């Protein structure tokens, strides 16, 4: 991918602390998405043009910034993402990270059981179309 700006900051979110990511780890240039991923959700929803992200993760986490240069040989777009192209990337090698800090779950981002039911209903309706 020669048209991607690999020089922008890269992020990773996790509920655990470490200094290196394994090959095959997910990284993103969307800081907010990495913060959400730190909560280990099983469901995320990017809800509008502003990129509001809600999720069902239940644990506090940590935000990391990638602490070395990244280029096209180091990462590739996640082939099975359910999000827009370019939001999730997988690493091809171990990569050093720098801990930015803890990330607490915000009440306004949490998906309730009722919210999740609505999302599943909308998904089913789109499949029928």
ChimeraX commands (.cxc) that place a marker at each C-alpha (Angstrom):
marker #1 position 0.00,0.00,0.00 radius 0.5
marker #1 position 1.99,2.96,-1.20 radius 0.5
marker #1 position -0.84,5.48,-0.74 radius 0.5
marker #1 position -1.10,4.99,3.05 radius 0.5
marker #1 position 0.60,7.44,5.45 radius 0.5
marker #1 position 2.58,5.06,7.64 radius 0.5
marker #1 position 4.26,8.00,9.42 radius 0.5
marker #1 position 1.15,8.94,11.40 radius 0.5
marker #1 position 1.10,7.59,14.98 radius 0.5
marker #1 position 0.07,3.95,15.48 radius 0.5
marker #1 position -1.79,2.72,18.58 radius 0.5
marker #1 position -2.65,-0.48,20.39 radius 0.5
marker #1 position -5.03,-1.11,23.30 radius 0.5
marker #1 position -4.87,-3.99,25.76 radius 0.5
marker #1 position -5.99,-4.89,29.29 radius 0.5
marker #1 position -2.43,-6.05,30.10 radius 0.5
marker #1 position 0.97,-4.34,30.36 radius 0.5
marker #1 position 3.96,-5.25,28.16 radius 0.5
marker #1 position 6.71,-3.67,26.05 radius 0.5
marker #1 position 6.50,-5.67,22.79 radius 0.5
marker #1 position 3.64,-6.68,20.53 radius 0.5
marker #1 position 3.72,-10.13,18.97 radius 0.5
marker #1 position 3.59,-10.65,15.23 radius 0.5
marker #1 position -0.10,-10.82,14.24 radius 0.5
marker #1 position -1.22,-8.17,16.75 radius 0.5
marker #1 position -3.80,-5.55,15.80 radius 0.5
marker #1 position -2.76,-1.90,15.59 radius 0.5
marker #1 position -4.56,1.19,14.33 radius 0.5
marker #1 position -3.94,4.84,13.55 radius 0.5
marker #1 position -7.25,5.66,15.27 radius 0.5
marker #1 position -6.36,6.40,18.89 radius 0.5
marker #1 position -9.97,6.22,20.10 radius 0.5
marker #1 position -10.40,2.77,18.53 radius 0.5
marker #1 position -7.26,1.53,20.32 radius 0.5
marker #1 position -8.66,2.86,23.61 radius 0.5
marker #1 position -11.88,0.93,23.00 radius 0.5
marker #1 position -9.95,-2.23,22.09 radius 0.5
marker #1 position -8.14,-1.96,25.44 radius 0.5
marker #1 position -11.42,-3.00,27.08 radius 0.5
marker #1 position -11.49,-6.29,25.10 radius 0.5
marker #1 position -15.01,-5.91,23.71 radius 0.5
marker #1 position -16.67,-8.70,21.79 radius 0.5
marker #1 position -18.77,-6.11,19.96 radius 0.5
marker #1 position -17.90,-2.60,18.75 radius 0.5
marker #1 position -20.08,-0.17,16.86 radius 0.5
marker #1 position -18.86,2.89,14.98 radius 0.5
marker #1 position -22.09,4.81,14.99 radius 0.5
marker #1 position -21.83,7.97,12.93 radius 0.5
marker #1 position -19.75,10.19,10.65 radius 0.5
marker #1 position -17.98,11.61,13.71 radius 0.5
marker #1 position -16.64,8.16,14.52 radius 0.5
marker #1 position -18.42,7.69,17.86 radius 0.5
marker #1 position -17.47,4.21,19.02 radius 0.5
marker #1 position -19.49,2.17,21.50 radius 0.5
marker #1 position -18.66,-1.29,22.80 radius 0.5
marker #1 position -19.46,-4.03,25.30 radius 0.5
marker #1 position -15.99,-4.40,26.86 radius 0.5
marker #1 position -15.98,-4.77,30.64 radius 0.5
marker #1 position -12.39,-4.29,31.77 radius 0.5
marker #1 position -10.21,-1.23,32.11 radius 0.5
marker #1 position -7.18,-1.24,29.87 radius 0.5
marker #1 position -4.02,0.47,28.70 radius 0.5
marker #1 position -3.22,2.58,25.67 radius 0.5
marker #1 position 0.08,2.05,23.87 radius 0.5
marker #1 position 1.79,4.00,21.12 radius 0.5
marker #1 position 3.98,2.11,18.67 radius 0.5
marker #1 position 7.54,3.06,19.60 radius 0.5
marker #1 position 9.35,2.51,16.30 radius 0.5
marker #1 position 8.93,3.33,12.62 radius 0.5
marker #1 position 6.29,1.37,10.72 radius 0.5
marker #1 position 6.26,0.84,6.96 radius 0.5
marker #1 position 4.37,-1.28,4.43 radius 0.5
marker #1 position 6.57,-4.31,5.14 radius 0.5
marker #1 position 5.61,-4.26,8.85 radius 0.5
marker #1 position 1.80,-4.24,8.67 radius 0.5
marker #1 position -1.13,-5.14,6.43 radius 0.5
marker #1 position -4.86,-4.30,6.55 radius 0.5
marker #1 position -6.83,-6.77,8.66 radius 0.5
marker #1 position -8.38,-9.15,6.10 radius 0.5
marker #1 position -11.45,-9.98,8.21 radius 0.5
marker #1 position -12.31,-6.63,9.78 radius 0.5
marker #1 position -15.94,-5.69,10.26 radius 0.5
marker #1 position -14.96,-2.01,10.30 radius 0.5
marker #1 position -14.06,0.37,7.52 radius 0.5
marker #1 position -10.95,-0.25,5.45 radius 0.5
marker #1 position -7.76,0.95,7.11 radius 0.5
marker #1 position -8.99,1.01,10.70 radius 0.5
marker #1 position -7.44,-2.30,11.75 radius 0.5
marker #1 position -3.98,-3.51,10.72 radius 0.5
marker #1 position -2.06,-6.66,11.65 radius 0.5
marker #1 position 1.65,-6.69,12.41 radius 0.5
marker #1 position 4.07,-8.91,10.50 radius 0.5
marker #1 position 6.78,-8.83,13.17 radius 0.5
marker #1 position 7.26,-8.09,16.87 radius 0.5
marker #1 position 6.98,-4.33,17.48 radius 0.5
marker #1 position 8.09,-2.24,20.45 radius 0.5
marker #1 position 5.40,-0.20,22.23 radius 0.5
marker #1 position 5.39,2.63,24.75 radius 0.5
marker #1 position 2.76,2.69,27.50 radius 0.5
marker #1 position 0.75,5.92,27.33 radius 0.5
marker #1 position -1.48,5.16,30.30 radius 0.5
marker #1 position -4.59,3.53,31.70 radius 0.5
marker #1 position -7.96,3.75,29.96 radius 0.5
marker #1 position -11.16,3.54,31.99 radius 0.5
marker #1 position -14.50,2.59,30.48 radius 0.5
marker #1 position -16.71,5.61,29.90 radius 0.5
marker #1 position -20.40,5.21,30.63 radius 0.5
marker #1 position -21.43,6.97,27.41 radius 0.5
marker #1 position -19.57,4.42,25.27 radius 0.5
marker #1 position -20.92,1.24,26.85 radius 0.5
marker #1 position -23.47,-0.82,24.86 radius 0.5
marker #1 position -26.32,-2.10,27.02 radius 0.5
marker #1 position -28.10,-5.38,26.30 radius 0.5
marker #1 position -30.94,-3.34,24.74 radius 0.5
marker #1 position -28.44,-1.46,22.51 radius 0.5
marker #1 position -26.93,-4.77,21.39 radius 0.5
marker #1 position -30.36,-6.20,20.56 radius 0.5
marker #1 position -31.07,-3.17,18.35 radius 0.5
marker #1 position -27.72,-3.58,16.57 radius 0.5
marker #1 position -28.42,-7.26,15.86 radius 0.5
marker #1 position -31.90,-6.39,14.57 radius 0.5
marker #1 position -30.48,-3.74,12.21 radius 0.5
marker #1 position -27.84,-6.19,10.97 radius 0.5
marker #1 position -30.51,-8.81,10.27 radius 0.5
marker #1 position -32.59,-6.25,8.36 radius 0.5
marker #1 position -29.58,-5.29,6.21 radius 0.5
marker #1 position -28.97,-8.94,5.37 radius 0.5
marker #1 position -32.59,-9.34,4.20 radius 0.5
marker #1 position -32.30,-6.36,1.83 radius 0.5
marker link #1:1,2 radius 0.2
marker link #1:2,3 radius 0.2
marker link #1:3,4 radius 0.2
marker link #1:4,5 radius 0.2
marker link #1:5,6 radius 0.2
marker link #1:6,7 radius 0.2
marker link #1:7,8 radius 0.2
marker link #1:8,9 radius 0.2
marker link #1:9,10 radius 0.2
marker link #1:10,11 radius 0.2
marker link #1:11,12 radius 0.2
marker link #1:12,13 radius 0.2
marker link #1:13,14 radius 0.2
marker link #1:14,15 radius 0.2
marker link #1:15,16 radius 0.2
marker link #1:16,17 radius 0.2
marker link #1:17,18 radius 0.2
marker link #1:18,19 radius 0.2
marker link #1:19,20 radius 0.2
marker link #1:20,21 radius 0.2
marker link #1:21,22 radius 0.2
marker link #1:22,23 radius 0.2
marker link #1:23,24 radius 0.2
marker link #1:24,25 radius 0.2
marker link #1:25,26 radius 0.2
marker link #1:26,27 radius 0.2
marker link #1:27,28 radius 0.2
marker link #1:28,29 radius 0.2
marker link #1:29,30 radius 0.2
marker link #1:30,31 radius 0.2
marker link #1:31,32 radius 0.2
marker link #1:32,33 radius 0.2
marker link #1:33,34 radius 0.2
marker link #1:34,35 radius 0.2
marker link #1:35,36 radius 0.2
marker link #1:36,37 radius 0.2
marker link #1:37,38 radius 0.2
marker link #1:38,39 radius 0.2
marker link #1:39,40 radius 0.2
marker link #1:40,41 radius 0.2
marker link #1:41,42 radius 0.2
marker link #1:42,43 radius 0.2
marker link #1:43,44 radius 0.2
marker link #1:44,45 radius 0.2
marker link #1:45,46 radius 0.2
marker link #1:46,47 radius 0.2
marker link #1:47,48 radius 0.2
marker link #1:48,49 radius 0.2
marker link #1:49,50 radius 0.2
marker link #1:50,51 radius 0.2
marker link #1:51,52 radius 0.2
marker link #1:52,53 radius 0.2
marker link #1:53,54 radius 0.2
marker link #1:54,55 radius 0.2
marker link #1:55,56 radius 0.2
marker link #1:56,57 radius 0.2
marker link #1:57,58 radius 0.2
marker link #1:58,59 radius 0.2
marker link #1:59,60 radius 0.2
marker link #1:60,61 radius 0.2
marker link #1:61,62 radius 0.2
marker link #1:62,63 radius 0.2
marker link #1:63,64 radius 0.2
marker link #1:64,65 radius 0.2
marker link #1:65,66 radius 0.2
marker link #1:66,67 radius 0.2
marker link #1:67,68 radius 0.2
marker link #1:68,69 radius 0.2
marker link #1:69,70 radius 0.2
marker link #1:70,71 radius 0.2
marker link #1:71,72 radius 0.2
marker link #1:72,73 radius 0.2
marker link #1:73,74 radius 0.2
marker link #1:74,75 radius 0.2
marker link #1:75,76 radius 0.2
marker link #1:76,77 radius 0.2
marker link #1:77,78 radius 0.2
marker link #1:78,79 radius 0.2
marker link #1:79,80 radius 0.2
marker link #1:80,81 radius 0.2
marker link #1:81,82 radius 0.2
marker link #1:82,83 radius 0.2
marker link #1:83,84 radius 0.2
marker link #1:84,85 radius 0.2
marker link #1:85,86 radius 0.2
marker link #1:86,87 radius 0.2
marker link #1:87,88 radius 0.2
marker link #1:88,89 radius 0.2
marker link #1:89,90 radius 0.2
marker link #1:90,91 radius 0.2
marker link #1:91,92 radius 0.2
marker link #1:92,93 radius 0.2
marker link #1:93,94 radius 0.2
marker link #1:94,95 radius 0.2
marker link #1:95,96 radius 0.2
marker link #1:96,97 radius 0.2
marker link #1:97,98 radius 0.2
marker link #1:98,99 radius 0.2
marker link #1:99,100 radius 0.2
marker link #1:100,101 radius 0.2
marker link #1:101,102 radius 0.2
marker link #1:102,103 radius 0.2
marker link #1:103,104 radius 0.2
marker link #1:104,105 radius 0.2
marker link #1:105,106 radius 0.2
marker link #1:106,107 radius 0.2
marker link #1:107,108 radius 0.2
marker link #1:108,109 radius 0.2
marker link #1:109,110 radius 0.2
marker link #1:110,111 radius 0.2
marker link #1:111,112 radius 0.2
marker link #1:112,113 radius 0.2
marker link #1:113,114 radius 0.2
marker link #1:114,115 radius 0.2
marker link #1:115,116 radius 0.2
marker link #1:116,117 radius 0.2
marker link #1:117,118 radius 0.2
marker link #1:118,119 radius 0.2
marker link #1:119,120 radius 0.2
marker link #1:120,121 radius 0.2
marker link #1:121,122 radius 0.2
marker link #1:122,123 radius 0.2
marker link #1:123,124 radius 0.2
marker link #1:124,125 radius 0.2
marker link #1:125,126 radius 0.2
marker link #1:126,127 radius 0.2
marker link #1:127,128 radius 0.2
marker link #1:128,129 radius 0.2
view
